């Protein structure tokens, strides 16, 4: 059995085309002076003038994890008695590599060694040309309450255009956990700002047009900016899991050939609002199959075919041509052999949702699945 109570999940990715990001882990909180973690750091811009130690070749450009830099602008935390030539040491946890001649926005700590800066885990040190979001949030005024702020780039990429490009002046629609609508628009730099949002999760409407869908959304905290960049992709087949209950990491949607011997061809992307999208599919006829990873009786997962039947004989075939389908294949999940277990958890204050962890155990009390949700 599995709880089929609606919950929100949003994934977002910080965009960077360079290997010189200061840490491989994701830090979705831009630099803002009003946050304690950044107020204690040293924030400045600097240009790399000389590599020290081992030098690497990145597509013909020299880089090193330990470099001499010329300080351009000091924002805060920079010792007044330190010179303009300092060393950035990226060795250790993050393994930073800096390109010679490139400018960086640096978020670091002064070392016990004179003139040397070191980096903490998940530093926001990035090439200056990829840091326009942090440059907007530096003084903290954009992030100030009431509420919190979602901010980020809007990108478009496809198989024919693997290098992502910025999308300007596009309208974006977000919804909170109560369904209230918030709209914004990317500017001439391809950046959107959504300010003064009540704390909680926000889901992005994924259907952007007849041939593009969007991935994005995020959790908002009061008085804090959160970076949530949005990716636009093309699609040829689209639909939605209905009703509003949907799954993410434990559910898969696959187009399989009409031949019984055919195996799954391609898995769909499921957006945070329950919409699903196949970006590229060869022409032909297929069955659309949903599979839930939770193992049930006789060690079998739950499977159902569009529009909500348990066998291929009763399934509706999906025909894919060389044109994007204008029809949405709404997929009713009631066809899955699941038992509904309503779970209601209320927060004392609706403006401050409480995180809840839900665990599903089998008859031997072994963990079958777990996921997080928020009150409201």
C-alpha atoms as one frame of an Amber mdcrd trajectory, in Angstrom:
protein
   0.000   0.000   0.000   1.078   3.534  -0.574  -0.165   6.855   0.675  -1.668
   8.753  -2.232  -1.829  12.134  -0.554  -0.737  15.080  -2.706   2.638  16.585
  -1.881   4.935  19.057  -3.516   8.403  18.487  -4.846  10.491  20.856  -6.929
  13.917  20.457  -8.409  16.086  23.108  -9.596  19.649  23.339 -10.857  22.194
  26.095 -10.670  23.460  26.638 -14.201  27.173  26.724 -14.834  29.035  25.818
 -18.002  32.410  25.986 -16.311  34.349  23.501 -14.244  35.558  26.350 -12.080
  32.566  26.465  -9.748  33.921  26.475  -6.232  32.075  23.368  -5.124  30.298
  20.530  -6.854  27.435  20.513  -4.341  24.412  22.711  -5.033  24.044  25.935
  -3.073  20.764  27.596  -4.038  21.162  30.585  -1.704  22.767  33.562  -3.492
  25.134  35.878  -1.641  23.184  38.309   0.562  24.620  40.437   3.346  21.520
  39.998   5.505  22.272  36.283   5.944  24.601  35.326   8.801  26.514  32.748
   6.771  27.542  35.364   4.200  27.959  38.247   6.662  30.773  36.227   8.274
  32.509  35.585   4.933  34.643  37.858   2.764  32.978  38.925  -0.477  34.950
  40.522  -3.296  35.699  40.302  -7.010  39.132  39.418  -8.358  40.946  38.549
 -11.586  43.274  35.531 -11.774  46.762  36.673 -12.801  48.948  33.626 -12.068
  48.510  29.912 -11.380  50.397  28.298  -8.517  51.201  24.631  -8.112  49.778
  22.085 -10.560  48.317  23.589 -13.736  45.495  21.942 -15.681  44.490  22.341
 -19.323  40.763  23.035 -19.795  40.044  23.208 -23.532  43.270  25.102 -24.133
  42.908  27.361 -21.084  45.206  27.124 -18.068  43.666  26.600 -14.636  44.798
  25.785 -11.126  43.217  25.239  -7.717  45.670  27.719  -6.163  46.105  31.099
  -7.859  47.286  34.663  -7.385  44.494  37.191  -7.968  44.189  40.960  -8.275
  41.302  42.248  -6.154  38.890  44.445  -8.125  36.100  45.350  -5.709  35.786
  44.719  -1.963  32.230  44.314  -0.686  32.709  43.296   2.943  34.886  41.281
   5.314  38.169  42.138   3.583  40.898  43.026   6.116  41.908  46.648   5.496
  45.578  45.860   5.974  45.612  43.103   3.339  47.041  43.913  -0.127  45.200
  43.833  -3.450  47.200  40.807  -4.563  45.912  37.743  -2.682  45.993  33.984
  -3.077  42.815  31.910  -3.529  43.322  28.375  -2.246  40.694  25.951  -3.488
  42.407  22.789  -2.266  40.589  20.512   0.137  36.865  19.868   0.278  35.738
  21.591  -2.911  38.728  21.137  -5.209  38.264  24.502  -6.934  40.004  25.238
 -10.243  40.381  28.835 -11.452  41.010  29.865 -15.062  43.824  32.300 -15.717
  42.667  35.743 -16.826  39.064  35.207 -15.688  37.295  37.331 -13.079  35.426
  35.787 -10.153  32.935  36.743  -7.515  34.614  35.317  -4.424  32.857  34.078
  -1.290  35.580  32.882   1.090  37.266  33.125   4.495  40.605  34.790   5.348
  43.166  32.117   6.180  45.565  32.182   9.138  48.176  32.637   6.416  48.593
  36.278   5.448  47.019  37.137   2.086  45.402  33.713   1.552  41.647  33.001
   1.256  40.102  29.544   1.641  36.633  28.224   0.830  33.926  26.600   2.892
  31.647  23.816   1.695  29.339  24.789  -1.179  30.903  28.211  -1.702  29.145
  30.567  -4.116  32.484  31.529  -5.698  31.762  31.617  -9.436  33.049  33.290
 -12.605  31.817  36.875 -12.535  30.114  36.494 -15.915  27.879  33.744 -14.492
  27.062  35.606 -11.251  24.408  38.226 -12.175  21.959  36.764  -9.658  24.421
  37.189  -6.767  25.261  40.726  -7.896  21.563  41.584  -7.557  21.178  40.032
  -4.112  24.455  41.225  -2.538  23.083  44.003  -0.331  20.081  41.936   0.759
  17.430  44.539  -0.142  15.926  42.361  -2.880  15.629  39.491  -0.402  14.116
  41.477   2.469  10.688  40.586   3.834   7.855  40.419   4.093   8.110  36.875
   2.807  10.906  35.491   0.672  12.106  35.656  -2.931  12.553  33.207  -5.805
  15.076  34.352  -8.409  16.927  32.709 -11.267  17.742  32.465 -14.951  15.426
  31.039 -17.592  17.221  28.806 -20.101  16.213  26.885 -23.205  17.998  23.802
 -24.541  17.208  20.841 -26.790  18.915  17.947 -28.536  19.558  20.218 -31.511
  20.676  23.044 -29.217  22.658  21.456 -26.358  24.232  24.793 -25.400  21.577
  26.462 -23.252  20.442  29.959 -24.233  18.754  32.610 -22.100  15.019  33.180
 -22.554  13.939  36.799 -22.165  10.512  38.342 -21.521   8.653  35.092 -20.893
   5.724  34.965 -18.461   6.007  32.371 -15.677   3.213  31.158 -13.404   3.832
  29.723  -9.929   1.361  28.267  -7.431   1.659  27.873  -3.681   0.464  24.802
  -1.775  -3.059  26.290  -1.621  -3.235  26.816  -5.380  -2.872  30.608  -5.260
  -1.337  31.966  -8.462   1.768  34.178  -8.654   3.062  35.442 -12.003   6.311
  37.088 -13.051   8.355  37.624 -16.201  12.006  37.221 -17.130  13.766  40.489
 -17.979  16.256  41.441 -20.697  18.978  39.492 -18.868  16.841  36.353 -18.842
  16.367  36.595 -15.058  13.041  36.499 -13.212  12.287  37.773  -9.693   9.292
  36.777  -7.572   9.340  38.732  -4.313   7.458  38.814  -0.999   6.170  35.244
  -1.179   4.753  33.592   1.952   7.101  30.801   3.150   6.466  27.365   1.683
   6.815  25.348  -1.547   6.032  26.823  -4.970   5.240  24.826  -8.095   5.882
  26.148 -11.604   3.188  25.612 -14.249   5.086  23.363 -16.637   3.117  23.914
 -19.867   4.627  27.005 -21.484   3.319  26.596 -25.021   2.315  24.038 -27.674
   5.914  22.838 -28.018   7.795  23.810 -24.816   7.611  22.837 -21.169   9.385
  24.184 -18.087  11.042  22.655 -15.033  11.437  24.730 -11.904   9.977  25.859
  -8.586  11.334  25.816  -5.081  10.881  26.352  -1.356  10.714  29.871   0.045
  11.941  31.073   3.443  11.118  34.459   4.927  13.714  37.169   4.317  15.862
  34.953   2.070  16.507  34.817  -1.679  16.544  31.333  -3.178  17.929  30.709
  -6.646  15.687  28.473  -8.719  16.702  28.577 -12.357  14.168  27.356 -14.897
  14.847  25.092 -17.854  12.692  25.092 -20.981  12.721  22.066 -23.271  10.814
  20.980 -26.388   8.405  18.035 -26.327   6.512  15.862 -28.806   4.162  14.010
 -26.442   2.690  15.509 -23.282   0.056  14.787 -20.661  -0.837  15.139 -17.018
  -1.311  12.799 -14.100  -4.812  13.424 -12.765  -6.373  14.226 -10.386  -3.988
  16.568  -8.558  -2.376  13.614  -6.792   0.865  12.660  -8.522   4.243  11.033
  -7.914   7.779  11.945  -8.767  10.808   9.780  -8.036   8.784   6.613  -7.347
   6.725   6.793 -10.565   7.858   6.291 -14.152   6.017   6.884 -17.428   7.263
   4.997 -20.462   6.267   4.681 -24.109   6.495   1.012 -25.138   6.074  -0.473
 -28.585   2.745  -2.082 -29.522   4.612  -5.342 -30.169   4.500  -7.516 -27.020
   8.210  -8.165 -27.364   9.082  -4.467 -27.460  10.802  -3.008 -24.456  10.369
   0.450 -23.003  11.590   3.067 -25.441  11.854   6.279 -23.470  10.966   7.574
 -20.042   9.080  10.817 -19.590  10.100  13.789 -17.495   7.497  14.375 -14.770
   7.271  18.042 -13.779   6.435  19.208 -10.270   2.853  20.092 -11.270   2.095
  16.559 -12.478   2.603  17.246 -16.174   4.735  14.712 -18.067   6.700  15.193
 -21.276   8.522  13.082 -23.856  11.087  15.302 -25.543  11.818  13.191 -28.633
  10.183   9.973 -29.837  10.488   8.206 -33.227   7.295   8.079 -35.268   5.068
   5.078 -34.653   2.445   3.565 -32.337   3.010   3.054 -28.626   1.384   2.172
 -25.357   1.803   4.672 -22.557   2.598   2.820 -19.331   2.891   4.083 -15.760
   4.896   2.092 -13.223   5.208   2.649  -9.489   8.417   1.316  -7.965   6.781
   0.269  -4.700   6.804  -3.527  -4.751   3.504  -5.222  -4.001   2.218  -8.763
  -3.879   4.355 -11.478  -5.525   7.198  -8.960  -5.768   5.583  -7.092  -8.681
   5.441  -3.335  -9.125   2.163  -1.608  -9.945   1.634  -0.985 -13.673  -1.192
   0.620 -15.610  -1.672   1.604 -19.256  -3.240   4.754 -20.682  -5.979   5.816
 -20.054  -6.125   3.739 -16.828  -6.302  -0.020 -17.485  -4.212  -2.901 -16.188
  -3.692  -4.768 -19.502  -2.429  -3.850 -22.943  -5.495  -5.430 -24.582  -7.654
  -2.628 -23.210  -5.114   0.160 -23.597  -5.440   3.035 -26.059  -2.614   3.293
 -28.573  -0.693   6.547 -28.816   0.338   7.495 -32.340   3.396   9.726 -32.651
   3.880  11.699 -35.887   6.488  14.252 -36.875   4.457  17.039 -35.286   3.949
  17.951 -31.653   0.663  16.637 -30.319  -1.808  19.356 -29.366  -3.732  16.774
 -27.328  -2.822  16.242 -23.683  -2.817  12.599 -22.628  -4.386  13.015 -19.203
  -3.573   9.873 -17.269  -5.962   8.860 -14.489  -3.897   7.220 -11.732  -7.008
   5.572 -10.260  -6.215   2.669 -12.564  -3.188   1.789 -10.418  -3.871  -0.965
  -7.875  -3.163   1.233  -4.851  -4.949   1.790  -1.578  -5.605   5.386  -0.614
  -4.432   6.371   2.870  -5.352  10.012   3.550  -2.806  11.746   5.780  -3.635
  15.171   7.213  -1.136  17.177   9.243  -1.989  20.785  10.072   0.464  23.517
  10.992  -0.350  25.882  13.897   0.600  28.732  11.572  -0.337  28.411   7.883
   2.426  30.850   6.929   5.082  28.551   8.364   4.585  25.001   7.023   6.094
  22.117   8.991   8.093  19.436   7.184   6.715  15.920   7.573   8.477  12.639
   6.756   6.187   9.771   5.730   7.491   6.189   5.805   5.876   3.107   4.279
   6.781  -0.260   5.853   6.057  -3.756   4.576   4.624  -6.568   6.710   8.121
  -7.358   8.011   8.485  -3.702   9.071  11.130  -3.093   6.426  11.228   0.329
   4.821   9.525   0.167   1.426   9.553   3.890   0.663   9.718   7.308   2.278
   9.150  10.860   1.141   8.817  14.348   2.539   5.793  16.607   2.549   4.767
  19.921   4.056   1.695  20.818   6.078  -0.903  22.677   4.065
